[in-house]
Amino acid sequence: MIIVIRITGEVGLRKEINETFNRLRLRKKYSCIVFENPTKEQLGMVNKVRDFVAFGEINPDTYKKLVEKRKTKIDNFFRLHSPRGGIKTKLHFPKGVLGDHKEKINKLVERML
């Protein structure tokens, strides 16, 4: 399973990037979506917005906590809080929060619950 969390807001983004966020249903800051079996098209969209999101492989325990705390009408789409302890939004992982976190995304998600 892959989780994608939008970190940046809408101000100053190119039209193509905004359209990709809309297709991923990541319209607001700190919204996230979980892909259980991502398709090649979904992975391409994530790759296009990789400079504006944090993404990685989420383990089943963290996903279970996410579902329990954030019950929504739409499955696999969640709104999160800003992370406890703050984040650096202009830098890529490991110095900042943007980009591919691989398995370490679980720590970020738990800070945002």
Buried (B, 14 or more C-beta within 10 A) or exposed (E): BBBBBBBBEEEEBEEEBEEBBEEBBBEEBBBBBBBEEBEEEBEEBBEBBBEBBBBBBBEEEBBEBBBEEBEEEEEBBBEBEEBEEEBEBEEBBEEBBBBBBEEEBBEBBBBBB
